[in-house]
Amino acid sequence: MNPLDYAAHLTRRQFFTSTASGLGLLALGSMLQQDGLLAATSPLAGTEPLLPKPPHFAPRAKNCIFIFMEGAPSQIDLFDPKPKLNELDGQPLPDSLLEKVRFAFIKKETVRLMGSPRKFARHGQSGMEFSDLLPHMARCADDILMVRSMHTEQFNHHPAQLLLHCGRSTFGLPTLGAWLNYGLGSESRNLPGYVVLSAGRGTSGGTSLWQSGFLPSVYAGVPFRSQGDPVLNLRNPAGLPASLQRAGLDTLAALNQQRLEQMGDPEIASRIAAYELAFRMQSAAPELIDLSGESAKTLERYGVNRDDAPIKADRGGGPGQYKGFATNCLLARRLVERGVRFVNLLHASWDHHSNLNQELTFNAGMSDQPVAALIEDLKERGLLDETLIVWCSEFGRTPLGENRPGYKTVTGRDHHPNAFTVLLAGGGVKGGLTYGETDEIGWNIARDPVHVNDLHATILHLFGLDHLHLTHRFQGRDFRLTDVAGNVVREWLA
């Protein structure tokens, strides 16, 4: 359209809100800054949505490493010992407890309690209890907050994973990482504010676990690979000089900026930011995954060069799981050092409906050393106080053995949303605290229940964000991560 024709077709509202005229934007920005509602670095002042933004109040954490163990590790065999359950091994659960419970696979008529063969011991000055499968994490007991009283209402994987990541078990919602970047921006200029590192066979939730939902797409997680090109198609084609690429991007940015001024669509701003970030990432991303600068001691500490344990474990993925997960833990430290706001580590799968003892041993061996190394490494570098580590899953596993038809023996546990365990470290939480309690067989919560929305509210609080006021208007209502629920668990705060 001819510029004169375009101007003639502008409505009065379009004229005053257009960034081409600048009048509406300048006036609005001036008023909001005077009222303390708009920082000078706000994305409303330009097309960089990930510029840092002030929190609601003084934060304790700056970065988050969210370690998601997809499939549900058995808390009864790792974190929550139940001597009484072992005494009652093989006995039925009272009908009153089974009456209104839904299971994924268990047949109620013949189900029996199943004890744990694991040995537990107390560690650190706090006396926190860990299974013999986690000797390395047990060393970090006094830096860890162990929450034994988590619960959720979802008992199947994908809905429960959506609830854990998005606050509700429905599609199309932003994840925790997207909300944090929306609320605070990112201190990294050359890497995304939200990076996803995956190991194992892939989660059942897939990309819905790092989506931006109704928020602009610039806040979505960006999957990185731990070898080769970190992001596919990031490298320039052979023969394309950097100067020519820069000229092309400048031309494209000018066209997108013109369109942004006409339409006011935030997705156009996301597109501009994505092109510019990709240009900067061409040098930053390969440097990130180049571990040649790390000492041999550090690589050994994380277990980067370990071979997989000689245990048959079909659910964990293909060969190289130990190396892959350890590398991701080390990359997570390197990412937060470079200012990335939210790093999501995912590993699948811990869905042990059968072969629990062998496969849990394999997975625990894979994750125990690198997670402990991550905690200790961050602490030694002075980064743990401002980096929140969350080790979690979508639910737990039953104190009942799974008696699925077709299985000759009972060797696994079914999904259990009633009570499970989550670990946190750093970022302003109390280390050495075991919070909450389950009953003597691990069936229900006996003290201090914590819902997933409470976990979210507390995480946001640690970042200086009030979960009630971190909102985004969509389809006529203000949405938030915790929806209409959630309370900050103040007993967790250091």
N, C-alpha and C positions, 0 to 999 in steps of 0.2 A: 504494500500500500504506500502511495506517496505520502511523505510526512505531513504535508498540508492537509491532505484528505483525512489522515489519521487524526490530526488535531481537531479537525472539524467534527469528527464523529465522537470525540470524547464527551462523556457525560460530565456534569459538574462534580460528582463524587470521584470519578476517575481522574479528573484534572487535579483535585486537591490531594489525592492519595498516590498519584503516579510519582515514581522516583524520577521520571523525566523532568517533571516540573520541580520536584524537590520540596515544594511548599508544605504539603501535608506531612511528609516524613520528617522534615526538619522540625516542624512545630511539635509533632508528637514526640519525637526523640527528646527535644528540649524539656517538655513538660514532664516526661517520665523520668529523666535524669534528675530534675529538680526534686521530684518526689521520692527519689531513691529507688525507683522501680526498674530502672534500666541502667546497666553499667555501660561504661564507654566501650567495652569490648563485646557488647551484645551483638549477636548475629543480625539483629534488625538494622544495625548500622552498615551492613555490607552483605557479602555473599560467602562468608566463612562461618557456617553454623557451629563448627566445633571449637571456635575460640573459647578460652576459659571464661567461665561465668561465676559470679560469687554465690556461695551457698546461703541458706537461710540463717545459719548461725555457725559458730566456729566448729570446723570438722575435726574429727580424730583420725580419719583415714583419707588418703588421697587416691589410692589405687586398690583394685580388687582382683584377686586370683580366685576364680570360682571353679573348683574341681568337682565335676559332676561324674559320679560313678553310676552309669546307666544300668538299670536292671534290678537294683536293690541289693546291696551287700547285706549279709546276715548279721544284724547287730548282736544277736544272741551268741554268735561265734567269734565276734571281734571286740565288742565294747561293753556288753551288758550281761555279765555272768549270772546264771540262775541255778544255784545248787538244788533248789527244790524241784526245778524242772527235771534235772538229772535223776532225782529220787523217783519221780513219777513217770519216767520214761516208759512208753508202751501202754500207758493207761489212757482211757477216754477222757475227753473234756466234758464237763457237765452240760446237759442239753440246754440249760438256761443261758449259757454263754454262746451256744451255737445257733440259737433259734432265729435271730434276725440278722445273722452275719452272711455276707456274700463273699464267695471265694472265686478266684479265677479258675481253679482246677480241682480243688479238694472235694472229695465226696464225704459229706458229713456223716453218713451212716456208719462208716468203718474207720474214720480218722482217729489217730492216736497221737498223744504227746511224744515229742522226740527231743531228748537231751542233746547236749553238745559234748564232743570228745576233747574240746580245747581246754588248755590249762591257762588260768588267769593269774596275774600277779600285780601287785601295787608298785607304782613307779614314782620317782621324784619326791620332793618334799610334800607334795599334795596327796600322794598315795593314790593317784588316778589308776584305774584298772584297765589293763590291756590284755588281749589274748596273746598267746605265744606266737601267733602268726605275724605280730607287728612289733618286733623288737626295736626297730629303728625309731618309729613314731613314739614308742614308749619313752625313749630318751628325751623327748620334747614335752613330756607330760606337764611340766610347770609353765609352759607357754601355750598350752591348748585349753580351750573351753569345750568341754564335752557335754552335749545336750542330749539326754537320754529320753526326753519326753516330747519329741516331735510327733505330730499326727497330721493326717490329711484325710479328706473324704473320698479320694479317688483310689480305686484298687486295681486299675489296669494302666499299663505303662504310659501310653501317649497322653491320655487325659491328665494323669498325675504329673507327667513331665511338663505339660503346659502350665499346670497350676504352680509348679515349683519355679518355673522360669518367668511366667507372665502374670501370676496372681490369680488367674482364673483358668479353668480347663476348656477354653474356647479358642478357636482360631482367630487370627487377625489382630492380636494384641501385642504391644511392645514387650520385649523381655527386660529383665532387670538391667542388663548392660546397656540397652537402648535408653532406658529411663535415666540412668546415671549420666550418660553422655548428653542427653537432652537437658538435664538439670544443671550440669557442671561444665560441659564441654570437655576438651582434652588438652593436656599440656604438651602433647607430642605434635609437632608440626609436620613431621616427615613419615609418620605411621598412622594408621587408623586409630581412633579412640577406643575401638572395640574389636579385639582380635580373637579368633576361634582356632584352637589347636585340637585336633582330633586324633585318637588312637583306637585300635581295636577294629571291630567289624562295622562300626557305624551305629548311631542311636536310632531307635524306632521313631523318635520324634523328628529326626532330620532337620531341615533348615528352619522349621517352625520354632526351634529352640534358640535361634539367634536372629530372629526377624525384628524389624522395626515396627511392624503393625501399622497403625494409623499415623505414627510419627513419620516425618520425612525420612527417606531411605538412607540419608547420610548417617543416621544413628544405628543402622543395622550392623551386626557383626560381620567381619570380613574373615573368611576361612584362610588360614595360612598353612602351607606345607612345610614340613621340617627338613626337606631335602629337595634338591633341584631348585627351580624357580619358586619362591615363596607363594607368588600369586601367578596363576596362568595368564599368558598373554601380556605380561607386564613389560617384558624386554622389547626393545625396538627391533623391527625387521632389519636384516643386514643391509647396510648401505644408506640407512637413514641418519643423517647427521643431526646432532642435538639442536643446532641452530634452526634447522628446517622444522623439526618437531615443535620447538618453542614458538616459531612464527605461526605454525598451524594452530597450536593451542590458543594463542592470543587472538587469532581471527575467530576461532570457534567461541571463545569466551565473550568476545564482543557481540556476536550474534545471539548467544544465549542471554547475555545481559539485556540486550534490546528486547528479547522476548519476555524476560522476567519483568521488565518495566511495563510491558503491555498487559501481561496476564496476572502478575502477582502470585504465580504458582510456586510454592516453596520447593517443589520437586525440581524446578529449573535451577534454583540455588544449590540444591543437592548435587545436581549434575555438574555445575561449574566447579563446586568444591571437589567432586570426585575426580574430575580430569586433572585439576591442579595437584591433588594428593597423589594420584598415580604417577605424575611426573616426578614429584619429590621422592616417591617410594622407589624409583628405579635404582637409586644408589643406596637408600636406607635399608630396604628389605633384604637384599643380598648380604649386606654387612651384618644384619641382625642374625641370620642363620649361619654365618661363618664362625664356627667355634674354634678356629685355629688360635685365637688369642686367649682362650681359656687355658688355665694351667692343667697339667696332667692330674694334679691333686683334685681339682674341681671336677673334672670329667669322671674320675674314679669315685668321688664322693657321691655324685648323682647316679652313678652306674650306667653311664651312657654307652659303654662298650660291653655291657653284660650280655651273655647269651640267655635265651629263654630257659626257664627251669625244665628239667626232663620229666614233665608231667603232662599227660594227655588232657588237654583242656580245649574242647571244640568251641566253646562259646566266646573265648577271648579274642578271636580273630586269627589271622594267619601268623606265620613266623615273624620274629622281630618285634614282638610286643614289649619286651623289657627295654630294649633300646629305644623304641619309639616313644614310650611314655616318659622315660627318663630324659630324653632330649626335649620333650615338650615342657617338662618341669624347669629345665635349665633355660629354655627360651622364654618361659613366663617371667623368670627373674630378669632377663635381659630386656624384655618388653617394658616392665614397670620401671626399670632404670631409665628407659628412654621416654617415659611420661605417658605411656598408654594407660588409659583410665581403667579398662575392664578387660581382663584376659580370661577366657573361658576354656578350660581344659576338659575334654570329654573322653571317656573311655567306655567302650561297650564290649562284652556285657557281663554283668554280675547276676544274671537271671537264673539262679541255680535251683531249678525245679527237680533236678537230679544230679548225681555225682558231685554233691556239695563239698564234701571233704577234700577231694582232689582238686576241683576247679577253684574253690575259694583259696586253697593253699597257693595255687598258681597265681591268681590275681593279687592276693595280698603280697606275695613275693615281688610281683611286678611293681606295685605302687608304694610299698612301705619305705624302701630306701630313698627313692627320689623325693617323696613328699617330705620326709624328715630332713633331707638335704636342703630342700627349698626353704623350710622354716629356719634352719640353722644358718644357712647362707645369708638370707635376708637380715637375720638378727646381727650377724657379724658385720654386715655392711651398713648397719644403722638404718635399714629400710623397713624392718618388721613393724615398728610402731606406726608407720603410715601406710602399710600395706595390709589389707584384710584378706586372709586366706579362709575360704569356706570349702569344706570337704563334705559332700552331701550326695543324697540320692532321692528318688521320687517317693519311696516308701521303704518299709523294712520287710522282714520275712517272718513267717509264722513260727511259733513254738511247736507247731504240729508238723509231723512228717507228711509230705505230699503223697497221697495214695491214688494217683491218677491211674485209671484203667489201662492195662497193657504193660505196666511196669511190674516186673517180678518182685522187686524189693523196693523199699522206701528209702531213698537216699538224698532227698532234697526237701526244700521248704517252699510254700506258696507265698503269694503277695500278702503283705500285712500293713494296712494303712493305719491301724490303731495306735501303734507306738513304734518309733524307730529313733536312730541316733544320727546326729549331725555334729561335726567338729568345726570350730572356728579358732583362728589364731591371729595375733597382731591386730593392727588397725583400731586399737582402743578397747578391746575386750579383755576380760579378766582371765589370765592364764592360770592353770591349776585348779579350775573350778569344774566340778561335775554337777550339772544342773538337772533337776527333775529326776523322777524315779518311776519305774514300772513295777507292776505287781510281781509276786514271787515266781510266776512262770513267764513273765514278759508278754502277757496278753493285752492288758490295758495299762493306761497311765495311772499311777497312784498319787503323784504329786507334781504340781507345777506344769500343767500341759502347755505346749507351745504349738500354735498352728503355723502353717507355712506363711500366712499373711503377717503373723507376728515376726517371723524371721525377716521378711522383707522390710517391715516397718523399722526394725532395729538396724538392719544394714543401711538403709537410707539415713537414719539418725546418725550413725557413725560417720557418714559423709557430710553431715551438716545440713541434711534435707529433712523437712517435715513432710512425712508421707501424706498428710492431709492437704498439703498445699502444693505439692508437686503434681500438677494436673495439666491436662491437655483437652481442649474442647473439640469434640468430634460427634457429629450427628446429633447436635442439640444438647449434649450433656458433657459435663466435666468428668473425664476419666482419670483414674490414678492407678498405680501399680497394685495397691492393696484393696481396690474396689470400695466396698462399704465395710471393710473389716480391718483388723490389724491393730496391735498395740506394741509399743516399744517395751522390750524386756529390759528394764533398767538395772536389774540385778546382774546383767552381763557386762555392764559398762565399767571399765577400769577407773 
